[in-house]
Amino acid sequence: MAVPKQKHTKSRRDKRRSQIFLKKPGLTKCPKCGKPVLPHVICWNCGYYKGSEVVDVLKKLTKKEKKAKEKEMKAKEEAEKKEAKKEKSLTWQELSKR
Ligand SMILES: [Zn+2]
């Protein structure tokens, strides 16, 4: 059996081990629901990919879970609508007054 000729210092050992760690995945935001998702992968929260529904997320849920999920999605959509309205209400004249 091969035997090490010299002892490696603590510094050398620790420098080697400093490279041993898990990398964080490069997450992006889902344009539909805003949850963090992996790039080039469908969003498992809303089932959308590239702007169209690919998977029916509600299909496998129980009745209770379904209701909660639908409620959550509706709230999200309404919040988006409100934001859009706020942005629209500001015309250039209003902006110039500020
Ligand atoms: Zn989503």
Backbone and ligand atoms as CSV (ligand in chain L), in Angstrom:
chain,resi,resn,atom,element,x,y,z
A,1,MET,N,N,0.830,-1.197,0.000
A,1,MET,CA,C,0.000,0.000,0.000
A,1,MET,C,C,0.866,1.249,0.000
A,2,ALA,N,N,0.480,2.204,-0.805
A,2,ALA,CA,C,1.241,3.454,-0.851
A,2,ALA,C,C,1.078,4.208,0.458
A,3,VAL,N,N,2.192,4.720,0.928
A,3,VAL,CA,C,2.175,5.453,2.191
A,3,VAL,C,C,2.593,6.895,1.926
A,4,PRO,N,N,1.912,7.870,2.513
A,4,PRO,CA,C,2.288,9.279,2.304
A,4,PRO,C,C,3.696,9.532,2.810
A,5,LYS,N,N,4.486,10.253,2.013
A,5,LYS,CA,C,5.874,10.506,2.385
A,5,LYS,C,C,5.950,11.579,3.467
A,6,GLN,N,N,5.082,12.580,3.317
A,6,GLN,CA,C,5.110,13.678,4.284
A,6,GLN,C,C,3.708,13.992,4.757
A,7,LYS,N,N,3.631,14.504,5.962
A,7,LYS,CA,C,2.334,14.915,6.488
A,7,LYS,C,C,1.902,16.217,5.821
A,8,HIS,N,N,0.617,16.298,5.429
A,8,HIS,CA,C,0.087,17.551,4.899
A,8,HIS,C,C,-0.265,18.465,6.066
A,9,THR,N,N,0.072,19.720,5.923
A,9,THR,CA,C,-0.200,20.663,7.018
A,9,THR,C,C,-1.701,20.904,7.158
A,10,LYS,N,N,-2.076,21.452,8.290
A,10,LYS,CA,C,-3.485,21.802,8.511
A,10,LYS,C,C,-3.943,22.811,7.473
A,11,SER,N,N,-3.049,23.746,7.159
A,11,SER,CA,C,-3.361,24.782,6.178
A,11,SER,C,C,-3.691,24.156,4.833
A,12,ARG,N,N,-2.858,23.214,4.407
A,12,ARG,CA,C,-3.071,22.576,3.108
A,12,ARG,C,C,-4.373,21.780,3.113
A,13,ARG,N,N,-4.613,21.063,4.204
A,13,ARG,CA,C,-5.848,20.282,4.319
A,13,ARG,C,C,-7.074,21.199,4.270
A,14,ASP,N,N,-7.003,22.294,5.026
A,14,ASP,CA,C,-8.160,23.198,5.113
A,14,ASP,C,C,-8.403,23.926,3.795
A,15,LYS,N,N,-7.295,24.242,3.096
A,15,LYS,CA,C,-7.462,24.888,1.787
A,15,LYS,C,C,-8.185,23.946,0.826
A,16,ARG,N,N,-7.837,22.677,0.885
A,16,ARG,CA,C,-8.503,21.691,0.019
A,16,ARG,C,C,-9.991,21.613,0.376
A,17,ARG,N,N,-10.262,21.567,1.681
A,17,ARG,CA,C,-11.663,21.390,2.108
A,17,ARG,C,C,-12.509,22.645,1.900
A,18,SER,N,N,-11.850,23.791,1.745
A,18,SER,CA,C,-12.614,25.030,1.555
A,18,SER,C,C,-13.409,24.995,0.258
A,19,GLN,N,N,-13.012,24.127,-0.677
A,19,GLN,CA,C,-13.716,24.044,-1.962
A,19,GLN,C,C,-14.867,23.041,-1.932
A,20,ILE,N,N,-15.000,22.339,-0.799
A,20,ILE,CA,C,-16.062,21.333,-0.708
A,20,ILE,C,C,-17.316,21.975,-0.147
A,21,PHE,N,N,-18.250,22.339,-0.998
A,21,PHE,CA,C,-19.529,22.882,-0.541
A,21,PHE,C,C,-20.533,22.760,-1.671
A,22,LEU,N,N,-21.786,22.857,-1.330
A,22,LEU,CA,C,-22.845,22.773,-2.333
A,22,LEU,C,C,-23.118,24.156,-2.891
A,23,LYS,N,N,-23.272,24.217,-4.196
A,23,LYS,CA,C,-23.596,25.497,-4.823
A,23,LYS,C,C,-25.096,25.734,-4.755
A,24,LYS,N,N,-25.486,26.988,-4.607
A,24,LYS,CA,C,-26.900,27.330,-4.636
A,24,LYS,C,C,-27.403,27.292,-6.076
A,25,PRO,N,N,-28.593,26.763,-6.297
A,25,PRO,CA,C,-29.114,26.768,-7.661
A,25,PRO,C,C,-29.463,28.178,-8.105
A,26,GLY,N,N,-29.257,28.460,-9.377
A,26,GLY,CA,C,-29.582,29.780,-9.911
A,26,GLY,C,C,-31.078,29.914,-10.100
A,27,LEU,N,N,-31.762,30.495,-9.125
A,27,LEU,CA,C,-33.220,30.579,-9.184
A,27,LEU,C,C,-33.665,31.851,-9.894
A,28,THR,N,N,-34.787,31.735,-10.609
A,28,THR,CA,C,-35.418,32.905,-11.202
A,28,THR,C,C,-36.835,33.004,-10.658
A,29,LYS,N,N,-37.493,34.135,-10.940
A,29,LYS,CA,C,-38.867,34.314,-10.465
A,29,LYS,C,C,-39.856,33.875,-11.530
A,30,CYS,N,N,-40.930,33.233,-11.075
A,30,CYS,CA,C,-41.994,32.856,-11.999
A,30,CYS,C,C,-42.748,34.126,-12.395
A,31,PRO,N,N,-42.877,34.403,-13.698
A,31,PRO,CA,C,-43.569,35.631,-14.128
A,31,PRO,C,C,-45.054,35.620,-13.787
A,32,LYS,N,N,-45.624,34.429,-13.610
A,32,LYS,CA,C,-47.063,34.320,-13.318
A,32,LYS,C,C,-47.356,34.563,-11.832
A,33,CYS,N,N,-46.675,33.817,-10.960
A,33,CYS,CA,C,-47.011,33.897,-9.535
A,33,CYS,C,C,-45.898,34.498,-8.681
A,34,GLY,N,N,-44.693,34.663,-9.235
A,34,GLY,CA,C,-43.630,35.320,-8.492
A,34,GLY,C,C,-42.834,34.423,-7.570
A,35,LYS,N,N,-43.128,33.117,-7.567
A,35,LYS,CA,C,-42.365,32.212,-6.719
A,35,LYS,C,C,-41.024,31.896,-7.367
A,36,PRO,N,N,-39.988,31.635,-6.560
A,36,PRO,CA,C,-38.695,31.269,-7.141
A,36,PRO,C,C,-38.762,29.901,-7.822
A,37,VAL,N,N,-38.270,29.832,-9.057
A,37,VAL,CA,C,-38.292,28.578,-9.813
A,37,VAL,C,C,-36.951,28.367,-10.494
A,38,LEU,N,N,-36.657,27.113,-10.837
A,38,LEU,CA,C,-35.447,26.797,-11.585
A,38,LEU,C,C,-35.637,27.245,-13.031
A,39,PRO,N,N,-34.583,27.779,-13.657
A,39,PRO,CA,C,-34.716,28.193,-15.055
A,39,PRO,C,C,-34.956,26.997,-15.976
A,40,HIS,N,N,-35.755,27.184,-17.007
A,40,HIS,CA,C,-36.109,26.163,-18.002
A,40,HIS,C,C,-36.914,25.018,-17.411
A,41,VAL,N,N,-37.574,25.277,-16.292
A,41,VAL,CA,C,-38.401,24.256,-15.640
A,41,VAL,C,C,-39.750,24.893,-15.343
A,42,ILE,N,N,-40.842,24.123,-15.449
A,42,ILE,CA,C,-42.151,24.713,-15.185
A,42,ILE,C,C,-42.273,25.069,-13.712
A,43,CYS,N,N,-43.156,26.023,-13.444
A,43,CYS,CA,C,-43.408,26.431,-12.063
A,43,CYS,C,C,-44.408,25.446,-11.461
A,44,TRP,N,N,-44.021,24.762,-10.385
A,44,TRP,CA,C,-44.913,23.768,-9.789
A,44,TRP,C,C,-45.936,24.415,-8.865
A,45,ASN,N,N,-45.837,25.708,-8.665
A,45,ASN,CA,C,-46.848,26.386,-7.849
A,45,ASN,C,C,-48.095,26.694,-8.680
A,46,CYS,N,N,-47.899,27.183,-9.916
A,46,CYS,CA,C,-49.054,27.537,-10.745
A,46,CYS,C,C,-49.154,26.676,-12.002
A,47,GLY,N,N,-48.120,25.879,-12.328
A,47,GLY,CA,C,-48.178,24.984,-13.479
A,47,GLY,C,C,-47.957,25.666,-14.814
A,48,TYR,N,N,-47.407,26.866,-14.804
A,48,TYR,CA,C,-47.188,27.603,-16.044
A,48,TYR,C,C,-45.742,27.489,-16.505
A,49,TYR,N,N,-45.576,27.479,-17.814
A,49,TYR,CA,C,-44.249,27.537,-18.407
A,49,TYR,C,C,-44.344,28.310,-19.712
A,50,LYS,N,N,-43.483,29.282,-19.904
A,50,LYS,CA,C,-43.472,30.136,-21.094
A,50,LYS,C,C,-44.845,30.749,-21.368
A,51,GLY,N,N,-45.524,31.179,-20.318
A,51,GLY,CA,C,-46.776,31.906,-20.482
A,51,GLY,C,C,-48.005,31.069,-20.762
A,52,SER,N,N,-47.901,29.756,-20.726
A,52,SER,CA,C,-49.096,28.935,-20.932
A,52,SER,C,C,-49.151,27.835,-19.879
A,53,GLU,N,N,-50.367,27.390,-19.553
A,53,GLU,CA,C,-50.526,26.377,-18.521
A,53,GLU,C,C,-50.133,25.019,-19.076
A,54,VAL,N,N,-49.176,24.366,-18.424
A,54,VAL,CA,C,-48.677,23.080,-18.881
A,54,VAL,C,C,-49.243,21.955,-18.016
A,55,VAL,N,N,-49.328,22.211,-16.719
A,55,VAL,CA,C,-49.789,21.201,-15.773
A,55,VAL,C,C,-50.958,21.768,-14.980
A,56,ASP,N,N,-52.004,20.959,-14.825
A,56,ASP,CA,C,-53.131,21.381,-13.992
A,56,ASP,C,C,-52.776,21.088,-12.534
A,57,VAL,N,N,-52.396,22.133,-11.809
A,57,VAL,CA,C,-51.906,21.970,-10.441
A,57,VAL,C,C,-53.032,21.546,-9.500
A,58,LEU,N,N,-54.242,21.980,-9.808
A,58,LEU,CA,C,-55.361,21.731,-8.900
A,58,LEU,C,C,-55.879,20.295,-8.979
A,59,LYS,N,N,-55.480,19.561,-10.019
A,59,LYS,CA,C,-56.058,18.231,-10.274
A,59,LYS,C,C,-55.821,17.255,-9.126
A,60,LYS,N,N,-54.588,17.236,-8.589
A,60,LYS,CA,C,-54.249,16.214,-7.608
A,60,LYS,C,C,-54.566,16.614,-6.170
A,61,LEU,N,N,-55.001,17.865,-5.967
A,61,LEU,CA,C,-55.235,18.331,-4.599
A,61,LEU,C,C,-56.585,17.843,-4.079
A,62,THR,N,N,-56.710,17.817,-2.751
A,62,THR,CA,C,-57.995,17.494,-2.140
A,62,THR,C,C,-58.878,18.732,-2.227
A,63,LYS,N,N,-60.159,18.561,-1.876
A,63,LYS,CA,C,-61.109,19.655,-2.003
A,63,LYS,C,C,-60.676,20.882,-1.192
A,64,LYS,N,N,-60.234,20.597,0.044
A,64,LYS,CA,C,-59.855,21.679,0.955
A,64,LYS,C,C,-58.641,22.433,0.414
A,65,GLU,N,N,-57.636,21.661,-0.024
A,65,GLU,CA,C,-56.418,22.272,-0.566
A,65,GLU,C,C,-56.730,23.073,-1.821
A,66,LYS,N,N,-57.648,22.517,-2.634
A,66,LYS,CA,C,-58.043,23.178,-3.870
A,66,LYS,C,C,-58.609,24.570,-3.585
A,67,LYS,N,N,-59.511,24.621,-2.612
A,67,LYS,CA,C,-60.152,25.887,-2.262
A,67,LYS,C,C,-59.118,26.917,-1.828
A,68,ALA,N,N,-58.191,26.468,-0.965
A,68,ALA,CA,C,-57.169,27.380,-0.453
A,68,ALA,C,C,-56.303,27.904,-1.590
A,69,LYS,N,N,-55.946,27.002,-2.503
A,69,LYS,CA,C,-55.081,27.372,-3.624
A,69,LYS,C,C,-55.789,28.365,-4.560
A,70,GLU,N,N,-57.064,28.069,-4.854
A,70,GLU,CA,C,-57.822,28.966,-5.728
A,70,GLU,C,C,-57.919,30.359,-5.116
A,71,LYS,N,N,-58.154,30.380,-3.817
A,71,LYS,CA,C,-58.270,31.655,-3.100
A,71,LYS,C,C,-56.965,32.445,-3.207
A,72,GLU,N,N,-55.869,31.722,-2.992
A,72,GLU,CA,C,-54.542,32.351,-3.040
A,72,GLU,C,C,-54.268,32.930,-4.424
A,73,MET,N,N,-54.606,32.155,-5.474
A,73,MET,CA,C,-54.359,32.609,-6.838
A,73,MET,C,C,-55.220,33.827,-7.183
A,74,LYS,N,N,-56.485,33.807,-6.714
A,74,LYS,CA,C,-57.375,34.937,-6.972
A,74,LYS,C,C,-56.842,36.205,-6.318
A,75,ALA,N,N,-56.400,36.062,-5.062
A,75,ALA,CA,C,-55.864,37.214,-4.330
A,75,ALA,C,C,-54.673,37.802,-5.067
A,76,LYS,N,N,-53.835,36.906,-5.585
A,76,LYS,CA,C,-52.650,37.343,-6.314
A,76,LYS,C,C,-53.049,38.130,-7.581
A,77,GLU,N,N,-54.017,37.592,-8.317
A,77,GLU,CA,C,-54.450,38.253,-9.549
A,77,GLU,C,C,-55.043,39.633,-9.258
A,78,GLU,N,N,-55.852,39.706,-8.191
A,78,GLU,CA,C,-56.461,40.993,-7.838
A,78,GLU,C,C,-55.408,42.014,-7.447
A,79,ALA,N,N,-54.403,41.550,-6.710
A,79,ALA,CA,C,-53.319,42.451,-6.303
A,79,ALA,C,C,-52.607,43.000,-7.537
A,80,GLU,N,N,-52.419,42.120,-8.529
A,80,GLU,CA,C,-51.760,42.554,-9.772
A,80,GLU,C,C,-52.615,43.578,-10.508
A,81,LYS,N,N,-53.935,43.338,-10.525
A,81,LYS,CA,C,-54.836,44.268,-11.204
A,81,LYS,C,C,-54.783,45.647,-10.551
A,82,LYS,N,N,-54.784,45.636,-9.215
A,82,LYS,CA,C,-54.750,46.905,-8.477
A,82,LYS,C,C,-53.479,47.683,-8.798
A,83,GLU,N,N,-52.381,46.945,-8.841
A,83,GLU,CA,C,-51.098,47.597,-9.157
A,83,GLU,C,C,-51.131,48.209,-10.554
A,84,ALA,N,N,-51.718,47.456,-11.491
A,84,ALA,CA,C,-51.798,47.948,-12.871
A,84,ALA,C,C,-52.640,49.221,-12.925
A,85,LYS,N,N,-53.740,49.238,-12.153
A,85,LYS,CA,C,-54.603,50.413,-12.133
A,85,LYS,C,C,-53.864,51.619,-11.567
A,86,LYS,N,N,-53.113,51.377,-10.497
A,86,LYS,CA,C,-52.363,52.474,-9.874
A,86,LYS,C,C,-51.403,53.095,-10.875
A,87,GLU,N,N,-50.733,52.237,-11.630
A,87,GLU,CA,C,-49.778,52.731,-12.610
A,87,GLU,C,C,-50.477,53.523,-13.710
A,88,LYS,N,N,-51.673,53.056,-14.105
A,88,LYS,CA,C,-52.396,53.717,-15.175
A,88,LYS,C,C,-52.925,55.086,-14.745
A,89,SER,N,N,-53.333,55.194,-13.462
A,89,SER,CA,C,-53.961,56.427,-13.011
A,89,SER,C,C,-53.002,57.616,-13.055
A,90,LEU,N,N,-51.718,57.345,-13.050
A,90,LEU,CA,C,-50.750,58.439,-13.096
A,90,LEU,C,C,-50.487,58.834,-14.552
A,91,THR,N,N,-51.030,59.967,-14.956
A,91,THR,CA,C,-50.743,60.456,-16.302
A,91,THR,C,C,-49.500,61.329,-16.250
A,92,TRP,N,N,-49.067,61.783,-17.400
A,92,TRP,CA,C,-47.846,62.609,-17.407
A,92,TRP,C,C,-48.071,63.952,-16.753
A,93,GLN,N,N,-49.362,64.430,-16.812
A,93,GLN,CA,C,-49.641,65.708,-16.173
A,93,GLN,C,C,-49.523,65.621,-14.663
A,94,GLU,N,N,-50.042,64.519,-14.128
A,94,GLU,CA,C,-49.938,64.325,-12.678
A,94,GLU,C,C,-48.499,64.189,-12.241
A,95,LEU,N,N,-47.742,63.492,-13.055
A,95,LEU,CA,C,-46.336,63.275,-12.716
A,95,LEU,C,C,-45.566,64.584,-12.731
A,96,SER,N,N,-45.909,65.469,-13.679
A,96,SER,CA,C,-45.170,66.711,-13.788
A,96,SER,C,C,-45.453,67.644,-12.610
A,97,LYS,N,N,-46.648,67.491,-11.996
A,97,LYS,CA,C,-46.977,68.315,-10.834
A,97,LYS,C,C,-46.144,67.959,-9.604
A,98,ARG,N,N,-45.724,66.701,-9.538
A,98,ARG,CA,C,-45.038,66.242,-8.340
A,98,ARG,C,C,-43.642,66.776,-8.209
L,1,ZN,ZN,ZN,-45.766,30.213,-10.973
